[in-house]
Amino acid sequence: MTAGPTREAIDPARFISNPSTGKMGYALAAEALARGADVTLISGPTHLMPPAGVNLVRVTSADEMFRAALNQASGVDLVLKTAAVADYRPEQRARSKIKKEALRRRSVRSRGGDGTISMRMVPTPDILEEVGRRKKPGQVLVGFAAETGDLAANALKKLRRKNLDMVVANRIGAAGEGFESDTNRAIAVDRHGKHTELPLMSKSDMARAILDLAERLFEERPGRRAGA
Ligand code: CTP
């Protein structure tokens, strides 16, 4: 499982990130442990206590999460990727703090003195897409989608593009859903195109509902035993 945000450093004092707290991923880890799974939780920076018994791998950036996830992915039955991974990172990370005065001088020289600065960003690897490419027979891959637009259409696109078995999509910006909230509302779209509404509920209830759906997909594979 992956959870939480990633941080993409600009310099030792600044980074680019997002409001993910990791609550959904940690709730899923706790629920999978309660069901008897061996759980590895690859977590970006959060303030949450990891559930007892979890194998916790702490990472900061998308590149670190990529390496940790690919290390683990081939040996597991179920992959759940709740992490809100930054899609871009600054091309260069300054070793020492970038000083305002130096930026001001540079911006005055290069931009006609309007005080603005710009930063080149480069794409981070899409972790889930790579895990999907390397998917082993019998593995179940569950992705998440944070959307402001059409939930179902975007979920289905991500499911196909990343070779997933299920996508859980939730709306960002709505009260009681998504980032920073203790509750969530979502739809799950599976590889058969089946949609399941997951109405507003606590993130621990949602973890139970998501694992019930994932277990059902898992059980369709003959001769396998559920685990994470
Ligand atoms: N994801 C990932 N690596 C990335 C970006 C996303 O593994 N570099 C995973 C997330 O953990 C999530 C899923 O892909 O399970 C969808 O993430 P989301 O941010 O909703 O979508 P993107 O694929 O980044 O597409 P977009 O930002 O255009 O909606």
Residues whose N, C-alpha, C, O or C-beta is under 5 A from the ligand:
A	BS01	CTP	K81 T82 A83 A84 V85 A86 D87 T124 P125 D126 I127 L128 G143 F144 A145 A146
